[in-house]
């Protein structure tokens, strides 16, 4: 059983750690957030930007992350057929894009790394205010030694699309 002195010492340690953590944002992130949760939060932030009502987002379930050997197709989001078709159409219409894809393939072949995937089941309101359940796959490519906790929102793809690619696809 803890004595009053022990509980005061523990309280002081917790208070000191919390004070340091909350006054140093990078430290608080690492102290209170696991690598898996950091990846999940990056995925959710990216997904929310695509919703009609981001504030209505509710995570129902997060499955993963699951790690696998990276392939060029998976690193480009080509598991989703519409993404592969969009990339092929862009490459066929502009030789500079085809050259960029070829360069990306060569760089990938030199350092393939690992793919981390996370499945998110969520609920959010649509444009009419009706709550709809949906799912998304979040993917990122890591270098072999890179920790998942270093992933940021700009590193992830939702259903095969980075934020920039998704924004461009909305213009069509």
SULNORDA-V507731 format. One record per residue. N is the residue number from 1. RES is the residue in three letters. SS is DSSP state (2 for helix, 1 for strand, 0 for the rest). PSI is psi in whole degrees, -180 to 180 (* if undefined). Layout:
n=<N,N>
res=<RES,RES>
ss=<SS,SS>
psi=<PSI,PSI>
This chain:
n=<1,2,3,4,5,6,7,8,9,10,11,12,13,14,15,16,17,18,19,20,21,22,23,24,25,26,27,28,29,30,31,32,33,34,35,36,37,38,39,40,41,42,43,44,45,46,47,48,49,50,51,52,53,54,55,56,57,58,59,60,61,62,63,64,65,66,67,68,69,70,71,72,73,74,75,76,77,78,79,80,81,82,83,84,85,86,87,88,89,90,91,92,93,94,95,96,97,98,99,100,101,102,103,104,105,106,107,108,109,110,111,112,113,114,115,116,117,118,119,120,121,122,123,124,125,126,127,128,129,130,131,132,133,134,135,136,137,138,139,140,141,142,143,144,145,146,147,148,149,150,151,152,153,154,155,156,157,158,159,160,161,162,163,164,165,166,167,168,169,170,171,172>
res=<UNK,UNK,UNK,UNK,UNK,UNK,UNK,UNK,UNK,UNK,UNK,UNK,UNK,UNK,UNK,UNK,UNK,UNK,UNK,UNK,UNK,UNK,UNK,UNK,UNK,UNK,UNK,UNK,UNK,UNK,UNK,UNK,UNK,UNK,UNK,UNK,UNK,UNK,UNK,UNK,UNK,UNK,UNK,UNK,UNK,UNK,UNK,UNK,UNK,UNK,UNK,UNK,UNK,UNK,UNK,UNK,UNK,UNK,UNK,UNK,UNK,UNK,UNK,UNK,UNK,UNK,UNK,UNK,UNK,UNK,UNK,UNK,UNK,UNK,UNK,UNK,UNK,UNK,UNK,UNK,UNK,UNK,UNK,UNK,UNK,UNK,UNK,UNK,UNK,UNK,UNK,UNK,UNK,UNK,UNK,UNK,UNK,UNK,UNK,UNK,UNK,UNK,UNK,UNK,UNK,UNK,UNK,UNK,UNK,UNK,UNK,UNK,UNK,UNK,UNK,UNK,UNK,UNK,UNK,UNK,UNK,UNK,UNK,UNK,UNK,UNK,UNK,UNK,UNK,UNK,UNK,UNK,UNK,UNK,UNK,UNK,UNK,UNK,UNK,UNK,UNK,UNK,UNK,UNK,UNK,UNK,UNK,UNK,UNK,UNK,UNK,UNK,UNK,UNK,UNK,UNK,UNK,UNK,UNK,UNK,UNK,UNK,UNK,UNK,UNK,UNK,UNK,UNK,UNK,UNK,UNK,UNK>
ss=<0,0,0,2,2,2,2,2,2,2,2,2,2,2,2,2,2,2,2,2,2,2,2,0,2,2,2,2,2,2,2,2,0,0,2,2,2,2,2,2,2,2,2,2,2,2,2,2,0,0,0,0,0,2,2,2,0,1,1,1,1,1,1,1,1,1,1,1,1,0,0,2,2,2,2,0,0,0,0,0,2,2,2,2,2,2,2,2,2,2,2,2,2,0,2,2,2,2,2,2,2,2,2,2,2,2,2,2,2,2,0,0,0,1,1,1,1,1,1,1,1,1,1,1,1,0,0,0,0,0,1,1,1,1,1,1,1,1,1,1,1,1,0,0,0,0,0,2,2,2,0,0,2,2,2,0,1,1,0,0,1,0,2,2,2,2,2,2,2,2,2,0>
psi=<139,140,170,-39,-41,-44,-34,-39,-44,-43,-41,-41,-47,-44,-44,-45,-43,-41,-47,-46,-44,-17,-8,93,-43,-38,-42,-37,-45,-30,-37,2,127,165,-42,-43,-36,-45,-45,-44,-38,-41,-46,-40,-41,-44,-43,-34,-17,-6,153,-34,79,-34,-16,-2,132,123,127,-38,143,122,119,-166,152,134,141,163,134,140,157,-43,-45,-38,-22,-5,20,2,-20,114,-37,-31,-44,-43,-41,-43,-41,-41,-42,-42,-37,-26,-18,114,-27,-36,-41,-42,-40,-42,-40,-40,-43,-40,-43,-43,-40,-47,-31,-32,77,-46,-150,148,133,131,145,130,129,127,131,170,138,157,142,-172,-18,1,8,131,127,135,142,178,155,152,125,132,145,153,131,146,158,-43,-5,130,147,-27,-12,-6,136,174,-34,-11,-9,155,140,122,40,-5,131,171,-44,-47,-40,-44,-43,-40,-25,-16,-19,*>
